[in-house]
Every structure is written in C-alpha cells, then in structure tokens.
Amino acid sequence: MNDFEQKIFQAVKQTVQEIYGLEAEDNVLTVEVPRDTKLGDYATGAAMKLAKALHKSPMDIAAPLAEKLQELLPEAESVTVARPGFINFKLKSGALSALINQVLDAGDSFGQNNSGEGVHILVEWVSANPTGDLHCGHARGAAWGDAICRLLEKSGYDVLREFYVNDAGNQIVMLGESLISRYFECFGKEYPLPDNGYHADDVKQIAGDIIEASVIDGATKSQQVFLVMLPNMKSTIQTVLILIYTTALKLFDYVYILTSGGPNHASESIVSYMYNMTFGSRLYGYGSAIAVIELIVAVTGSLLIIWAVNGKAGK
C-alpha cells in the first residue's frame, strides 16, 4: 500500500470499530482504485463485506462510515457512498501535489522500507543461451531483472543476483560437435554431425570465420601445425590431442595476460573455441582435482607443441 491507501485503511478500521464495535479482518477492509475514477481516487467495499455480520444493507452500513471517515481524513476532499455500498474517496489536489515535495526531499531513499527484512531472495535474470543469437528480449530481461533486484533491496530483502552463463551441458556439447563437423567439412573430411545437433547455416559460417581468422590472418606456427593436423586425425586420437593442446593453450593465455596485461589472440583459434564450447564443458563440475590434472596435461601439451614446432616430430 502507498501512504494514502495506508491512511484510508487505518481510518476505515478505526471507524468500523468505533461505530459497529467490530475488529474487522484486513481482507474485509480492502482499499483499491475504483474502475470509474470519476467517482474518486480510492474506494473500499468494506460495507458490503460487513452486511452479513451486521444484518444490514451495505448502503445503510456505509452512510455513517462515510460521515466519520470525512472527519478522520483531512486529505480527502469528499467521502461519498455509491451503490451497492462502495465508499469513495476523492483526495484534495494539495494532498497529491504535496507528495512531489516528499519525493524530492527523500531523494534516493524515497519508498525505502524494511518490509522484507530477514528474507533471502534469489533472482535469476537474462541468462542468455550462447547456442542462440542475442535478441531484444535479453536486453529487456536485463533491465527488468536489475530493476526488480533494486526494488527488493530498497524493501529490505537480502537479494542474490544470479546470471547463468549456460556454457555447460549437453546443448553446448552438441554445438561443439556440430562446429567440429562443419570445420572438418571445410577441409573435405567427414565428422559425424549429431542428429540433435545444430544444422543451421550459421554454424557453417562460424567454422569458416574461425578458419579465416586462425589461418589466413596469421595464426602462430604451433596453431597452424595443429590446424592442418586436425582434420586428418582419428576420433579417439583427435579428442586426446585437442584436450592436450587446448589445455596448454589456456595456460598460455593465462601466462600472457599476467606478463603483458592483454588477452592472447590465440584464444580466437578453432581449438580454443572448441575447448570453451565443448571439452571445457565436460571438465567443469568434477571437483578441484581436475585443476591438478589440467595443469599436468598443460605442461605435457606444451612440451609436445614445442617439439612439433621445432620440426622434431619427423625425426
């Protein structure tokens, strides 16, 4: 309830008790905006809900209530009764305009209250799915989610914001498998495209963009070696080598960021993309022990890459 509704509610409760000697329940003393605002700014149907208990008609109950309410509410220009027993309240213009000064005086604290004190609320918002395009609905969700959280916090709630990145799970695995298939296709090789994978042309475009960015625009020598080898690998060997290489690449990125303060362009390569979208999602969620295994694999992968790049693989 706003301030006016709260004042009217308390006045109706007091009036019913004084005139009829009843302690009416809150659901009897409802205050609402009337359908026809010409009748007033607010209205209550309390008289109709009291008719059975008082054995009177709603109009007879409402008349003395309205007379007393006019005395208790100086903000009201008029308090009138309308059939079948509504009591309508029309506020003075000065009472309404005074609210503007209250808002200005309160500033950012206007409306702040403790109605939600001690209550914990988890709000999930946006959570855009990376397997699809972003759209206006995500932007709307961001605005609505942030506004809801701020309103709850102003009401004293303990709010935890949650945004699911959605970069793990079966759908991400299917996207990664679909991308690998389209990538192989660009080299005239076969790799099974899952029946429940992503068959749209945009995945083909992504595969082509990755090849262009990684090879034509100048990948590192180690990336080029791996990119050429990738379409010719058997399935099991391919999975192992991709895991080794991408884990090492991830470690390289971390080192580069720490030493130079900027991201490594290698993260745009096909192997890093597949790591983030496919194999990485299979690793997360298996406990902290995986971090140790990942580090061991990264070091091993690094040595293998250096060995391959220096031309020792064929010796």
N, C-alpha and C positions, 0 to 999 in steps of 0.2 A: 504493500500500500504506500502511496505517496502521503505527504503531510496532510493534505486536505481530506483524503479518504480516511486517514487515521483519526483525525479530529471528528469527522462525521460519525465514524464507527463508535468512538468512545461516547459521543453525545447521545447517540441512539441507545446504546447500552445503559447509560445513566438514566435516560428518560423512561425507558421501559421499566426499570427497577423502581423509579420514583412513583410513576403513575399506576402501574399494574402490579408492583411488588414481585416481579419475576426476575430471576437471574438467567437471562436467555443465553443459550449456547451461541458460540461465534458463528456457526453456519446458518443461524437464523437472522443474524444482523448483517447480512451481506450489503456491501456498498459497491455500486457499479455505475458506469456511464450509460444513460438511457439511450435506447435506439433513436428516439427523436430528440436531438439535442436542443430543440426549441423549447422543450419542457423544462430543461435545466442542465446543469453541468454534471450533477451526480444524482443518483436515486437509490432508494432502498425499498425492498419488498418485505420488510420485517412484519408489517401489519398483516399481510396475507398469511405468513407462516405462523403467526400467533393466534389466528382466528379459531382454530380448533381448540387450543388450550384455554382461550378466554371465552369461548362460546358467543362470540360477537362477529358481526360482519367486518371485513377488512377496512371498509370506509369509516365505520364508527370507531375502530381502534386507531386509525391513522390520524383522525382530526385532532384529538388532544395531544398526540405525539408531535404533530407538526407545530402546534402553537408553542409547546415547550422548547422544541428544537430551535425555533426562531430566536428565543431568548439566550440559548446556550451558544449559539454560533454567530458571533458578530461579523464574521467574514461573509455570511450569507445575505444576499440582497433580498431573497424571498425563499420561503419554505412552503410548498403547496402540495395539495393532495390530488391525485388523479386516479380515475377508475382503472382497475378494480380495487386499488388500495395502495398504489405507489406513493411514496413521499419523495418529492423532487426538490433539489437544492440548486438555486442559481446563485453563483458567487458574485460578489462585488468586483468591479473592474480593478479597483485599487488593491484588492487582495491578490488578484492574479499578477498585476504589474509588480507588486512587492516581491514576488518570487524571483524576478530578474535580479534585483539587488542582492538577494540571498545567494544566488548562483555566483554573481561577481565577487561578493565578499568571501565566499568559501573557496573560490578558485579550484585547484585540482582536488581538494578534499570534499567537494560537493557530492552528496549522496553516499559518502563513505560510512559504513556501519559494521557492526560485528555480528550480524545475523548468522554468519557461517563459521563463527569461531569454534575451533576444535574439530572441524570436519575436513577430511582429506579428500581431494578430488583429483582424478587423473583425466586429463583432456588430451585426446589424440586428434591431431589435425594435419591437413594436407596429405602426408604420406603418399606422395606421388609414386606411381608404379614405373620403374625405369624400363620396363618392357614395352611401354607405350609412349606416345607423344604427350608432352605437357599441353594443357589447354586452359581456357579461361576459368573453368571450374576449379582448377587447382589454385589459381590466384584468389578467387572468391573464398575458397576454403581457408586460405592463409589469413585473409582479412577477418573473416568471421571467427576463426579459431583464436586469433590474437585478441580480438575484442571480447570474446566470451571469457578468456582467461583473465583479462584485466578487470572485467566487471566482477568476476568471482573473487578476485583478490581484494577489490575495494569493499567487498562484503565480508571480509574476514576469513574466507576459505583458504586452506593450505593447498595451493594448486601446483601440480606437477605437469609440465608440458611434455608431451611425447610425440616424436615425429619418427615414424618408421621409414627407414631408408629403403626397405624392401629389396635389398640387394642379395638376398639369400633364398634358398628354397628351390623347389622343382621348376618353377617357371623361369627362374634365372638360368638354371642348368639347361633347360630346353632352348633358351635364347642363345646361350653359348654354343651348344651343339649345332644349332641352326646356322650360326655365324661361321663356325668351323667348316660346315658343309659347303656353304656358299664361297668361302675362301678357297677351299680345295677346287671347287668348280671353276674358279678363275684361272687355275693352272691346268685345267683339263683332267683333273683327278676326281676320283669318287670318294665320298664320305657320306655315310647314311644320314639322310635328313629325317629326323623323328616325325612320325605321323602326327603327334600332338605338339610339334614344334612351331616355328614361325615361318610361314611360307610366303609372306608378302614381299614385294619388291624392295621395300626399304632395307631389309636385311642384306640383300644383294648390294645395295648402294653403300651400306656401311662397310661391307667386305672390300668393295672397290676403293672406297675412300682410305681405308687402312693401308691397303697395298700401295696406293699412290703416295700417301704421307710417309710411309715407312721406307719404301724402296726408291721411288723416283725422286722424292725431295731430299733424299740423303739420310739413310739410317747409318748407324755405326757399323763397323766391319763385322762385329760379332752378331749384330742383328741380321745383317744380310746373309751371313752364313746359315743362321738358323732358319730364316725365312725361305731360303732356297731348299733346305733340307726337309722342311715341314711337310709339304705335300707328298713326299715320297716315303714317309715313314709308315710302318705297320701300326695298327691301332694301339697295341699294348706299349710298344717302344715309344710311340708318339706321346702317349699320356705321361709316361715317366719323364721323358726329356722335357716336355712342356712344363711339368711341375718343377723340375730342377732349374730350368732356365728362368722361368718366371719368378720363382722364389729368389733366385740370385738377383734378378733384375730389380725386384722390390727392395732388396738390401742395398743395391747400388743407388737407387733413388734416395733412400734414407741418408746414405753417406754423402751424396751430392748435395742434398738440402742442408745438411749440417755444415758442410765445408764451404758452400758457395752462396747459400741463402736463397736459392731458386730451384724450382722443380726441374727434373731431368726430362728432356724431350723424349727420352726413350720410353716414357710411360705412355706415349701415344702409339706404340707399336702394337702389332697384332697379338704378340704373346702376352704383353701386359694387359691388353684389353680382355683377352681370354682368361687371364688369371683373375681379374676383377669380376668378370661376369660369369665364370664357370668354375674353375678349380678353386678359386678363393672361397666361393660359397660352400664348397664341400668341406673345407678345412675348418671354418668357423663353427664354434659351438661344441668342440670336443675337449675343452679344458685347457689349462695353461701348459700342459705337457707338449702340446702341438707347437708352441713357440720354440721350445728347445729343438724339436725335430726340424722345424723350419730353418733354424739357424744352421744346423748341421748340413742340411740339404743345400742351403745357400752357399756355404763355403765350398762344398763339393762341386756345385754347379759353377762357381766362379773359376775354380781351377780347370774344369773341363773346357770352359769357354776360352780362357787364356791359351790353353793347349791347342784348341781348334783354330783360333785366330792366328796364332804364330805358325801355322802350317805344319804342325807336328802330327796331325791326325792321320796323314797318309804315309808317315814314315815308319 
